Amino acid sequence: EGFVSKDTYVVIIVQPFSNAQAGTEIENQAKKRAFTSLLKYKHAQGKILSQNGTTQLVNVINECGTLTKIDDAEQKRSVYQFVVKKDNLKQFVDGL
């Protein structure tokens, strides 16, 4: 998970078929993971988000994030890709 370009942040979730969850549960998990991962990214820069910055980060994840299921050739697991796509996303996050 991480920035794949200046406009795109990706989180991958892999689950065994036996533990398959409903789409909304997966999407909520993906959003939480994206949020946590981006907070760690900010902490690595030595920065802590204000309440306003936290709200902005949550909003961009909710508004610009999309969940896609990826087919597994072996059909042994469920693979999901959560992509947050926004023009100059990395610059936006760096500025929070």
C-alpha positions in Angstrom: 0.0 0.0 0.0 1.1 3.5 -0.7 1.4 6.2 -3.3 1.8 4.7 -6.8 1.8 8.2 -8.4 1.3 11.8 -7.3 -2.5 11.4 -7.8 -3.1 7.8 -6.6 -2.9 6.0 -3.2 -3.6 2.2 -3.2 -4.5 -0.3 -0.5 -4.7 -4.0 -1.2 -6.8 -6.3 1.0 -6.4 -10.1 0.7 -8.7 -12.6 2.5 -9.2 -16.3 2.3 -12.4 -17.3 0.5 -13.6 -18.9 3.7 -13.5 -15.5 5.5 -15.2 -13.6 2.7 -17.0 -10.5 4.0 -19.8 -8.4 2.5 -18.8 -5.5 0.2 -19.6 -2.7 2.7 -17.6 -4.4 5.4 -14.6 -4.7 3.0 -15.0 -1.1 1.9 -15.1 0.1 5.5 -12.0 -2.0 6.3 -10.2 -0.6 3.3 -11.1 3.0 4.2 -9.8 2.5 7.8 -6.6 1.0 6.5 -6.1 3.8 4.0 -6.6 6.3 6.8 -4.3 4.5 9.2 -1.6 4.1 6.5 -1.8 7.8 5.6 -1.5 8.8 9.2 1.6 6.6 9.5 3.0 8.3 6.4 2.4 11.7 8.0 4.0 10.6 11.3 7.0 9.4 9.3 7.4 13.0 8.1 7.3 14.1 11.8 3.9 15.7 11.4 0.7 15.2 13.4 -2.6 16.1 11.9 -4.9 18.7 13.5 -8.6 17.9 13.8 -9.2 19.9 10.6 -6.5 17.9 8.8 -7.9 14.6 10.0 -11.4 15.6 8.8 -10.0 16.6 5.4 -8.1 13.3 5.1 -11.3 11.3 6.0 -13.3 13.3 3.5 -10.9 12.7 0.6 -10.8 9.0 1.4 -14.6 8.8 1.4 -15.1 11.0 -1.6 -12.3 9.9 -3.9 -11.8 6.2 -2.8 -13.2 3.3 -4.8 -13.1 -0.4 -4.1 -12.6 -3.0 -6.8 -12.5 -6.8 -6.5 -9.6 -8.4 -8.4 -10.1 -11.9 -9.7 -7.8 -14.5 -8.2 -6.6 -17.0 -10.8 -6.5 -19.8 -8.2 -9.8 -18.8 -6.6 -8.4 -19.4 -3.1 -8.7 -15.9 -1.8 -10.6 -12.7 -2.3 -8.5 -9.7 -3.4 -9.6 -6.1 -3.2 -8.0 -2.9 -4.3 -9.0 0.4 -2.7 -7.8 3.3 -4.8 -7.9 6.9 -3.6 -7.5 9.1 -6.8 -7.3 12.9 -6.7 -5.3 15.4 -8.7 -2.1 16.1 -6.8 -3.2 13.8 -3.9 0.4 13.4 -2.5 0.8 17.2 -2.4 -2.6 17.5 -0.7 -1.6 15.0 2.0 1.8 16.5 2.4 0.2 19.9 3.0 -2.1 18.7 5.8 
